[in-house]
Amino acid sequence: MPELLPSDTVYLTVPELVERWQITPSRLRRMIDDHYLAAVRIDGVLRIPAEFIAGDEPLSSLRGTLLALHDAGFSGDEAVAWLLNENDELGERPIAALNAGRKSAVRRATQALAF
């Protein structure tokens, strides 16, 4: 899976986010399990793309997009790759569109993905 991820992506590890947010590792893992965040394993270490973070919390528009991708049959790793890579329909990376407040455009792009 790491080969499908952009090489310039900045990631945070679970311990880094736990310390930054002053929460327990189990709370952070629950956020991932509940699709508030997404993570990928790179070299055996669970990593969260820094662009999925907005200050001291997950990017608010991320959860709905992750749920839409999950409903379309994407695995967690596939959802992260979709968010981080350039999307022809959007003309940019979906995570960049979410960070710029274009949630509706991203959600429309997910609707065409259902298997």
Phi and psi restraints in degrees (value plus and minus 20) as a CYANA .aco file:
   2 PRO   PHI     -73.3   -33.3
   2 PRO   PSI     -47.4    -7.4
   3 GLU   PHI     -88.5   -48.5
   3 GLU   PSI     -38.8     1.2
   4 LEU   PHI    -109.0   -69.0
   4 LEU   PSI     -23.8    16.2
   5 LEU   PHI    -118.8   -78.8
   5 LEU   PSI     120.6   160.6
   6 PRO   PHI     -78.6   -38.6
   6 PRO   PSI     117.7   157.7
   7 SER   PHI     -91.4   -51.4
   7 SER   PSI     -38.4     1.6
   8 ASP   PHI    -112.6   -72.6
   8 ASP   PSI     -12.8    27.2
   9 THR   PHI     -89.7   -49.7
   9 THR   PSI     115.0   155.0
  10 VAL   PHI    -115.0   -75.0
  10 VAL   PSI     112.1   152.1
  11 TYR   PHI    -140.3  -100.3
  11 TYR   PSI     133.9   173.9
  12 LEU   PHI    -136.3   -96.3
  12 LEU   PSI     123.8   163.8
  13 THR   PHI    -108.9   -68.9
  13 THR   PSI     147.2   187.2
  14 VAL   PHI     -77.2   -37.2
  14 VAL   PSI     -69.5   -29.5
  15 PRO   PHI     -78.7   -38.7
  15 PRO   PSI     -57.3   -17.3
  16 GLU   PHI     -83.9   -43.9
  16 GLU   PSI     -64.7   -24.7
  17 LEU   PHI     -91.0   -51.0
  17 LEU   PSI     -57.0   -17.0
  18 VAL   PHI     -78.4   -38.4
  18 VAL   PSI     -64.9   -24.9
  19 GLU   PHI     -88.1   -48.1
  19 GLU   PSI     -64.5   -24.5
  20 ARG   PHI     -82.8   -42.8
  20 ARG   PSI     -62.2   -22.2
  21 TRP   PHI    -114.1   -74.1
  21 TRP   PSI     -26.3    13.7
  22 GLN   PHI      35.4    75.4
  22 GLN   PSI      30.5    70.5
  23 ILE   PHI    -146.5  -106.5
  23 ILE   PSI     152.2   192.2
  24 THR   PHI    -104.6   -64.6
  24 THR   PSI     134.7   174.7
  25 PRO   PHI     -77.7   -37.7
  25 PRO   PSI     -57.1   -17.1
  26 SER   PHI     -86.8   -46.8
  26 SER   PSI     -54.7   -14.7
  27 ARG   PHI     -85.4   -45.4
  27 ARG   PSI     -61.5   -21.5
  28 LEU   PHI     -85.5   -45.5
  28 LEU   PSI     -63.0   -23.0
  29 ARG   PHI     -83.6   -43.6
  29 ARG   PSI     -54.6   -14.6
  30 ARG   PHI     -85.8   -45.8
  30 ARG   PSI     -57.3   -17.3
  31 MET   PHI     -81.6   -41.6
  31 MET   PSI     -57.7   -17.7
  32 ILE   PHI     -90.0   -50.0
  32 ILE   PSI     -67.4   -27.4
  33 ASP   PHI     -80.1   -40.1
  33 ASP   PSI     -54.5   -14.5
  34 ASP   PHI    -110.4   -70.4
  34 ASP   PSI     -11.0    29.0
  35 HIS   PHI      47.3    87.3
  35 HIS   PSI       5.0    45.0
  36 TYR   PHI    -100.8   -60.8
  36 TYR   PSI     -46.0    -6.0
  37 LEU   PHI    -157.4  -117.4
  37 LEU   PSI     143.8   183.8
  38 ALA   PHI    -153.6  -113.6
  38 ALA   PSI     131.0   171.0
  39 ALA   PHI    -162.5  -122.5
  39 ALA   PSI     139.3   179.3
  40 VAL   PHI    -150.4  -110.4
  40 VAL   PSI     132.5   172.5
  41 ARG   PHI    -112.7   -72.7
  41 ARG   PSI     101.0   141.0
  42 ILE   PHI    -144.6  -104.6
  42 ILE   PSI     101.6   141.6
  43 ASP   PHI      33.7    73.7
  43 ASP   PSI      19.0    59.0
  44 GLY   PHI      59.9    99.9
  44 GLY   PSI     -20.9    19.1
  45 VAL   PHI    -129.8   -89.8
  45 VAL   PSI     109.8   149.8
  46 LEU   PHI     -92.3   -52.3
  46 LEU   PSI     104.8   144.8
  47 ARG   PHI    -150.9  -110.9
  47 ARG   PSI     120.4   160.4
  48 ILE   PHI    -131.2   -91.2
  48 ILE   PSI     105.1   145.1
  49 PRO   PHI     -79.1   -39.1
  49 PRO   PSI     112.8   152.8
  50 ALA   PHI     -80.4   -40.4
  50 ALA   PSI     -48.4    -8.4
  51 GLU   PHI     -89.4   -49.4
  51 GLU   PSI     -31.3     8.7
  52 PHE   PHI    -103.5   -63.5
  52 PHE   PSI     -22.1    17.9
  53 ILE   PHI    -129.3   -89.3
  53 ILE   PSI     116.9   156.9
  54 ALA   PHI    -145.1  -105.1
  54 ALA   PSI      73.7   113.7
  55 GLY   PHI      49.9    89.9
  55 GLY   PSI    -136.5   -96.5
  56 ASP   PHI    -124.9   -84.9
  56 ASP   PSI       7.9    47.9
  57 GLU   PHI    -179.1  -139.1
  57 GLU   PSI     147.7   187.7
  58 PRO   PHI     -84.9   -44.9
  58 PRO   PSI     130.4   170.4
  59 LEU   PHI     -74.6   -34.6
  59 LEU   PSI     105.4   145.4
  60 SER   PHI     -81.5   -41.5
  60 SER   PSI     -53.3   -13.3
  61 SER   PHI    -103.7   -63.7
  61 SER   PSI     -22.6    17.4
  62 LEU   PHI     -90.2   -50.2
  62 LEU   PSI     -61.8   -21.8
  63 ARG   PHI     -79.4   -39.4
  63 ARG   PSI     -68.2   -28.2
  64 GLY   PHI     -81.3   -41.3
  64 GLY   PSI     -57.4   -17.4
  65 THR   PHI     -88.7   -48.7
  65 THR   PSI     -63.2   -23.2
  66 LEU   PHI     -82.3   -42.3
  66 LEU   PSI     -59.9   -19.9
  67 LEU   PHI     -84.9   -44.9
  67 LEU   PSI     -60.9   -20.9
  68 ALA   PHI     -83.1   -43.1
  68 ALA   PSI     -61.8   -21.8
  69 LEU   PHI     -85.8   -45.8
  69 LEU   PSI     -61.1   -21.1
  70 HIS   PHI     -79.8   -39.8
  70 HIS   PSI     -65.6   -25.6
  71 ASP   PHI     -83.1   -43.1
  71 ASP   PSI     -47.8    -7.8
  72 ALA   PHI    -102.0   -62.0
  72 ALA   PSI     -20.6    19.4
  73 GLY   PHI      78.3   118.3
  73 GLY   PSI     -11.6    28.4
  74 PHE   PHI     -98.2   -58.2
  74 PHE   PSI     119.8   159.8
  75 SER   PHI     -96.1   -56.1
  75 SER   PSI     150.3   190.3
  76 GLY   PHI     -78.6   -38.6
  76 GLY   PSI     -64.3   -24.3
  77 ASP   PHI     -83.5   -43.5
  77 ASP   PSI     -62.0   -22.0
  78 GLU   PHI     -85.2   -45.2
  78 GLU   PSI     -57.8   -17.8
  79 ALA   PHI     -84.2   -44.2
  79 ALA   PSI     -63.5   -23.5
  80 VAL   PHI     -82.0   -42.0
  80 VAL   PSI     -65.7   -25.7
  81 ALA   PHI     -81.4   -41.4
  81 ALA   PSI     -61.9   -21.9
  82 TRP   PHI     -82.0   -42.0
  82 TRP   PSI     -63.4   -23.4
  83 LEU   PHI     -86.1   -46.1
  83 LEU   PSI     -54.2   -14.2
  84 LEU   PHI    -110.2   -70.2
  84 LEU   PSI     -37.5     2.5
  85 ASN   PHI    -118.9   -78.9
  85 ASN   PSI     133.8   173.8
  86 GLU   PHI     -74.9   -34.9
  86 GLU   PSI     118.2   158.2
  87 ASN   PHI    -138.7   -98.7
  87 ASN   PSI     103.3   143.3
  88 ASP   PHI     -81.3   -41.3
  88 ASP   PSI     -61.6   -21.6
  89 GLU   PHI     -83.1   -43.1
  89 GLU   PSI     -59.1   -19.1
  90 LEU   PHI    -105.1   -65.1
  90 LEU   PSI     -45.7    -5.7
  91 GLY   PHI      55.1    95.1
  91 GLY   PSI      -3.9    36.1
  92 GLU   PHI    -184.6  -144.6
  92 GLU   PSI     158.1   198.1
  93 ARG   PHI     -95.0   -55.0
  93 ARG   PSI     115.6   155.6
  94 PRO   PHI     -75.0   -35.0
  94 PRO   PSI     -57.1   -17.1
  95 ILE   PHI     -86.0   -46.0
  95 ILE   PSI     -53.5   -13.5
  96 ALA   PHI     -86.0   -46.0
  96 ALA   PSI     -60.2   -20.2
  97 ALA   PHI     -84.4   -44.4
  97 ALA   PSI     -62.0   -22.0
  98 LEU   PHI     -82.5   -42.5
  98 LEU   PSI     -63.9   -23.9
  99 ASN   PHI     -85.0   -45.0
  99 ASN   PSI     -44.9    -4.9
 100 ALA   PHI    -110.7   -70.7
 100 ALA   PSI     -17.3    22.7
 101 GLY   PHI      66.9   106.9
 101 GLY   PSI      -5.2    34.8
 102 ARG   PHI    -119.2   -79.2
 102 ARG   PSI      34.6    74.6
 103 LYS   PHI     -80.8   -40.8
 103 LYS   PSI     -61.8   -21.8
 104 SER   PHI     -81.9   -41.9
 104 SER   PSI     -61.2   -21.2
 105 ALA   PHI     -83.8   -43.8
 105 ALA   PSI     -60.2   -20.2
 106 VAL   PHI     -86.3   -46.3
 106 VAL   PSI     -63.2   -23.2
 107 ARG   PHI     -83.9   -43.9
 107 ARG   PSI     -57.4   -17.4
 108 ARG   PHI     -81.9   -41.9
 108 ARG   PSI     -61.0   -21.0
 109 ALA   PHI     -83.9   -43.9
 109 ALA   PSI     -51.8   -11.8
 110 THR   PHI     -93.0   -53.0
 110 THR   PSI     -46.3    -6.3
 111 GLN   PHI     -85.1   -45.1
 111 GLN   PSI     -47.9    -7.9
 112 ALA   PHI     -99.6   -59.6
 112 ALA   PSI     -23.4    16.6
 113 LEU   PHI    -114.4   -74.4
 113 LEU   PSI     -30.8     9.2
 114 ALA   PHI     -74.5   -34.5
 114 ALA   PSI     112.7   152.7
